[in-house]
Amino acid sequence: MSAVSLLICDDSSLARKQLLRSLPAAWQLDIHQAAGGVEALERIRKGGVDLLLLDLTMPDMDGYQVLAQLRDEGLDCKVIVVSADIQEEAVRRVLELGALAFIRKPADPVHLRQTLASLGMIGTELPMLGQRDASDMVGFRDAVREVVNVAMGRAAALLARVLGVFVQLPIPNVNMLEVGELHMALADAAQGDKLTAVCQGYIGGGIAGEALLIFHDSEVADMARLMRADDYRELEMLLDLSSLLISACLSGIADQIDVVFSQGHPQVLGQHASIEELIRLNRERWKSTLAVEISYSLEGHDIHFDLLLLFTEDSVELLSRKLAYLMD
């Protein structure tokens, strides 16, 4: 039996590595990799690609656009979407665009094998023994970004159910920031608006930090309507929403790095405050930090909010150890 030509398309080197490790070791494959949608389409247009394992959230051309382009150009290639965006609407959309199946990240080897067998790509008798070689090195920032990406997708799915909307997911930004750089990042997020910021501390396995959820005051009334918050104050609504989103995101991270986070109660850092006031009030706490920025937006609504995960400087080495098994 000739080898199957497989193309893995994901902007994360960690995600590509995890997928390779999840594939049946005995399956004869001719493997190609693409770090983005444009690159994947160029490879498919050359012909000979039997199966595409496709991510959704990518910078140059997302998975939805790749699927639409495959359909529009009549390119013959089977597609399985492998994504952290597990919203029911995301699954519906990719299947409508022609994907044959949807698998949540990180791919479970047994589920992936069953899916491949159901599509006739492998025989049911193919053994799962061994692990396919995936020797590419993965950097610390890429590993953090992908772990957060998976957690972010779980949180978005919960948010989508609560609000009854489709949540548009970004690519997380991961940076080591001094307080001045953090100031600039927050100022960029604010874009001149007055803000309300909710903070929730967390610690587990020696890894500690604070989650900071920033709301734009000009959008809070619309968010309250989505939350059907007529019966309680806007501030209570923001605290409830913050607790839900931060807890879901931290839980998703904890599951992947095998820790349990204890979380403090959400606190309002500033209400109707300028970014300068928020920085002044918290300058000592945020001297140097590993900052992960996630900017959620709600489709069909002029609503977006920024979630910052601020890990203490001392946590970076411990976090790196926890991620080592993923990066090796």
C-alpha positions as CSV (number, residue, x, y, z in Angstrom):
1,M,0.0,0.0,0.0
2,S,1.5,3.4,-1.0
3,A,2.1,6.1,1.6
4,V,-0.6,8.7,2.3
5,S,0.5,12.3,1.7
6,L,-0.3,14.2,4.8
7,L,0.0,18.0,5.4
8,I,-0.2,19.4,8.9
9,C,-1.0,23.1,8.9
10,D,-0.6,25.0,12.2
11,D,1.3,28.2,13.1
12,S,2.5,26.5,16.4
13,S,5.5,24.2,16.2
14,L,4.3,22.6,19.4
15,A,0.8,21.9,17.9
16,R,2.4,20.3,14.9
17,K,4.7,18.2,17.1
18,Q,1.8,17.1,19.3
19,L,-0.1,16.0,16.2
20,L,2.8,14.0,14.8
21,R,3.1,12.2,18.1
22,S,-0.6,11.4,18.0
23,L,-0.6,9.7,14.6
24,P,-0.4,5.9,14.5
25,A,3.3,5.0,14.3
26,A,2.7,2.2,11.8
27,W,0.8,4.3,9.3
28,Q,2.8,4.8,6.1
29,L,2.9,8.6,5.6
30,D,4.6,11.1,3.4
31,I,4.5,14.1,5.9
32,H,4.6,17.8,5.0
33,Q,4.2,20.7,7.4
34,A,3.0,24.3,6.9
35,A,3.1,27.2,9.4
36,G,0.2,29.0,7.9
37,G,-2.8,28.9,5.5
38,V,-1.1,30.5,2.6
39,E,1.8,28.1,2.7
40,A,-0.6,25.1,3.0
41,L,-2.7,26.2,-0.1
42,E,0.5,26.6,-2.1
43,R,1.5,23.1,-1.3
44,I,-2.0,21.7,-2.0
45,R,-2.1,23.4,-5.4
46,K,1.0,21.5,-6.4
47,G,-1.1,18.3,-6.1
48,G,-0.7,15.0,-4.3
49,V,-1.9,16.0,-0.8
50,D,-4.4,13.4,0.4
51,L,-5.2,14.7,3.8
52,L,-4.9,18.1,5.5
53,L,-4.9,18.4,9.3
54,L,-5.9,22.1,9.7
55,D,-5.8,24.6,12.6
56,L,-8.3,27.4,12.6
57,T,-6.6,30.3,14.4
58,M,-3.6,31.4,12.3
59,P,-2.2,34.8,11.5
60,D,-1.9,35.1,7.8
61,M,-4.9,33.1,6.7
62,D,-7.2,31.3,9.1
63,G,-8.6,27.8,8.8
64,Y,-12.0,29.1,7.7
65,Q,-10.4,31.0,4.8
66,V,-8.4,27.9,3.8
67,L,-11.5,25.7,3.7
68,A,-13.4,28.4,1.7
69,Q,-10.5,28.6,-0.8
70,L,-10.2,24.9,-1.2
71,R,-13.9,24.8,-2.0
72,D,-13.8,27.7,-4.3
73,E,-10.9,26.4,-6.3
74,G,-12.2,22.8,-6.3
75,L,-9.0,21.5,-4.8
76,D,-9.3,17.8,-4.0
77,C,-8.0,17.2,-0.5
78,K,-9.6,15.7,2.5
79,V,-9.6,18.0,5.6
80,I,-9.8,17.3,9.3
81,V,-9.9,20.4,11.5
82,V,-7.8,20.2,14.7
83,S,-8.5,23.3,16.7
84,A,-8.7,24.7,20.2
85,D,-11.8,26.6,19.3
86,I,-14.4,24.1,20.4
87,Q,-17.5,26.4,20.2
88,E,-20.4,24.5,18.7
89,E,-20.7,27.2,16.1
90,A,-17.1,26.8,15.1
91,V,-17.6,23.0,14.6
92,R,-20.8,23.7,12.5
93,R,-19.1,26.2,10.3
94,V,-16.1,24.1,9.4
95,L,-18.3,21.1,8.6
96,E,-20.4,23.4,6.4
97,L,-17.3,24.5,4.6
98,G,-16.3,21.0,3.7
99,A,-14.2,19.6,6.6
100,L,-14.9,15.9,7.1
101,A,-14.3,16.0,10.9
102,F,-13.4,18.2,13.9
103,I,-10.9,17.2,16.6
104,R,-10.2,19.3,19.7
105,K,-6.7,20.2,20.7
106,P,-4.6,18.6,21.9
107,A,-5.6,15.7,19.7
108,D,-6.3,12.5,21.6
109,P,-4.4,9.6,19.8
110,V,-7.3,7.2,20.2
111,H,-9.9,9.7,19.0
112,L,-7.7,10.7,16.1
113,R,-7.2,7.0,15.1
114,Q,-10.9,6.4,15.3
115,T,-11.6,9.4,13.1
116,L,-9.1,8.4,10.5
117,A,-10.5,4.9,10.5
118,S,-14.1,6.2,10.1
119,L,-13.0,8.2,7.0
120,G,-11.3,5.2,5.5
121,M,-7.9,6.7,5.8
122,I,-6.5,3.8,7.8
123,G,-7.6,0.2,8.5
124,T,-9.2,-0.7,11.8
125,E,-6.5,-3.3,12.2
126,L,-3.6,-0.8,12.1
127,P,-1.7,-1.1,15.5
128,M,-1.1,2.0,17.7
129,L,2.2,0.7,19.0
130,G,5.0,3.2,19.4
131,Q,5.2,6.9,18.9
132,R,6.0,8.7,15.7
133,D,9.2,10.7,15.7
134,A,8.7,14.4,16.2
135,S,12.1,15.8,16.9
136,D,11.6,19.4,16.0
137,M,12.6,21.8,18.9
138,V,9.9,24.0,20.4
139,G,10.7,27.3,22.0
140,F,9.3,28.4,25.4
141,R,7.2,31.2,24.0
142,D,5.6,28.9,21.4
143,A,4.8,26.3,24.1
144,V,3.2,28.9,26.3
145,R,1.2,30.4,23.4
146,E,-0.1,27.0,22.4
147,V,-1.1,25.9,26.0
148,V,-2.9,29.2,26.4
149,N,-4.5,28.8,23.0
150,V,-6.1,25.5,24.1
151,A,-7.2,27.0,27.4
152,M,-8.5,30.1,25.7
153,G,-10.6,28.0,23.4
154,R,-12.3,26.2,26.3
155,A,-13.0,29.5,28.0
156,A,-14.5,30.9,24.8
157,A,-16.8,27.9,24.4
158,L,-18.2,28.5,27.9
159,L,-18.6,32.2,27.2
160,A,-20.4,31.5,23.9
161,R,-22.9,29.3,25.7
162,V,-23.5,31.9,28.5
163,L,-23.9,34.8,26.1
164,G,-25.4,33.0,23.1
165,V,-22.9,34.6,20.7
166,F,-19.9,33.5,18.6
167,V,-16.6,34.5,20.2
168,Q,-13.8,35.4,17.8
169,L,-10.5,34.1,19.0
170,P,-7.1,35.8,18.6
171,I,-3.6,34.4,18.6
172,P,-2.3,35.0,22.2
173,N,0.6,37.4,22.5
174,V,3.4,36.1,24.9
175,N,6.1,38.5,26.1
176,M,8.4,39.2,29.0
177,L,7.6,42.8,30.0
178,E,8.9,45.4,32.3
179,V,6.4,47.7,33.9
180,G,6.9,50.4,31.3
181,E,6.4,47.9,28.5
182,L,3.3,46.6,30.2
183,H,2.0,50.2,30.4
184,M,2.4,50.5,26.7
185,A,0.6,47.2,26.0
186,L,-2.3,48.3,28.3
187,A,-2.4,51.7,26.7
188,D,-2.7,50.1,23.3
189,A,-5.5,47.9,24.5
190,A,-7.3,50.9,25.9
191,Q,-7.2,53.1,22.8
192,G,-8.3,56.2,24.8
193,D,-11.3,54.6,26.5
194,K,-12.1,54.6,30.2
195,L,-11.6,51.2,31.6
196,T,-12.8,48.9,34.4
197,A,-10.3,46.3,35.3
198,V,-10.9,43.1,37.4
199,C,-8.0,41.2,38.9
200,Q,-7.8,37.7,40.2
201,G,-4.7,36.2,41.8
202,Y,-3.7,32.5,41.3
203,I,-1.0,30.1,42.6
204,G,-0.3,26.4,42.1
205,G,2.8,24.3,42.0
206,G,4.9,27.3,42.8
207,I,3.6,29.1,39.7
208,A,1.9,32.4,40.6
209,G,0.4,35.4,39.0
210,E,-2.6,37.6,38.4
211,A,-5.2,37.5,35.7
212,L,-6.3,41.0,34.7
213,L,-9.5,41.4,32.7
214,I,-10.0,44.8,31.1
215,F,-13.4,46.0,30.1
216,H,-14.0,49.2,28.0
217,D,-16.6,51.2,29.8
218,S,-18.3,52.3,26.5
219,E,-19.2,48.6,25.9
220,V,-20.4,47.5,29.3
221,A,-24.0,48.4,28.8
222,D,-24.2,46.2,25.6
223,M,-22.5,43.4,27.5
224,A,-25.0,43.7,30.4
225,R,-27.8,43.3,27.9
226,L,-26.2,40.1,26.6
227,M,-25.9,38.9,30.1
228,R,-29.5,39.8,30.8
229,A,-28.1,41.8,33.8
230,D,-31.2,43.9,34.4
231,D,-31.6,42.5,37.9
232,Y,-28.2,43.3,39.2
233,R,-25.6,46.0,39.0
234,E,-23.1,46.3,36.2
235,L,-20.2,45.8,38.5
236,E,-21.6,42.5,39.8
237,M,-22.1,41.5,36.2
238,L,-18.4,42.2,35.4
239,L,-17.2,40.3,38.5
240,D,-19.4,37.3,37.5
241,L,-18.2,37.4,33.9
242,S,-14.5,37.8,35.0
243,S,-14.8,34.9,37.4
244,L,-16.2,32.6,34.7
245,L,-13.7,33.5,32.0
246,I,-10.6,33.6,34.2
247,S,-11.5,30.4,36.0
248,A,-12.1,28.6,32.7
249,C,-8.8,29.8,31.2
250,L,-6.7,28.9,34.3
251,S,-8.4,25.5,34.5
252,G,-7.5,24.8,30.9
253,I,-3.8,25.8,31.5
254,A,-3.7,23.8,34.8
255,D,-5.0,20.6,33.1
256,Q,-2.2,20.7,30.5
257,I,0.7,21.4,32.8
258,D,-0.5,19.1,35.7
259,V,-1.0,21.7,38.4
260,V,-4.0,22.9,40.4
261,F,-4.4,26.6,40.7
262,S,-5.9,28.1,43.8
263,Q,-7.7,31.4,42.9
264,G,-8.4,34.4,44.9
265,H,-11.6,36.4,44.7
266,P,-11.9,38.7,41.8
267,Q,-11.3,42.3,42.7
268,V,-12.0,45.6,40.9
269,L,-8.7,47.4,40.4
270,G,-10.1,50.5,38.9
271,Q,-13.6,51.5,37.7
272,H,-14.0,54.2,35.1
273,A,-10.2,54.7,35.4
274,S,-7.6,55.7,32.9
275,I,-4.8,53.4,32.0
276,E,-2.3,55.7,33.8
277,E,-4.3,55.3,37.0
278,L,-4.3,51.5,36.8
279,I,-0.5,51.5,36.2
280,R,0.1,53.9,39.1
281,L,-1.9,51.8,41.5
282,N,-0.2,48.6,40.6
283,R,3.3,49.6,39.6
284,E,5.0,47.6,42.4
285,R,3.1,44.4,41.6
286,W,4.0,44.4,38.0
287,K,7.7,45.2,37.9
288,S,8.6,42.4,35.5
289,T,6.3,39.7,34.3
290,L,5.6,37.1,31.7
291,A,2.5,38.6,30.1
292,V,0.1,36.7,28.0
293,E,-2.5,38.9,26.2
294,I,-5.8,37.5,24.9
295,S,-8.2,39.9,23.2
296,Y,-11.7,38.4,22.9
297,S,-14.3,40.0,20.6
298,L,-18.0,39.0,20.1
299,E,-19.2,38.6,16.6
300,G,-22.0,40.9,15.6
301,H,-21.4,43.1,18.6
302,D,-19.1,46.1,19.2
303,I,-17.8,44.4,22.3
304,H,-14.3,43.2,23.1
305,F,-12.2,42.8,26.3
306,D,-8.6,42.0,27.0
307,L,-7.5,39.2,29.3
308,L,-3.9,39.5,30.6
309,L,-2.3,36.6,32.4
310,L,0.7,38.1,34.4
311,F,3.0,35.4,35.7
312,T,5.6,36.5,38.3
313,E,9.2,36.5,37.2
314,D,10.0,33.7,39.7
315,S,7.3,31.5,38.0
316,V,9.0,31.5,34.6
317,E,11.6,28.8,35.4
318,L,9.0,26.5,37.1
319,L,6.6,27.0,34.1
320,S,9.5,26.2,31.8
321,R,10.1,22.9,33.7
322,K,6.4,22.0,33.4
323,L,6.4,22.6,29.7
324,A,9.7,20.8,29.1
325,Y,8.0,17.4,28.2
326,L,6.0,19.2,25.5
327,M,9.0,21.1,24.1
328,D,11.5,18.1,24.0
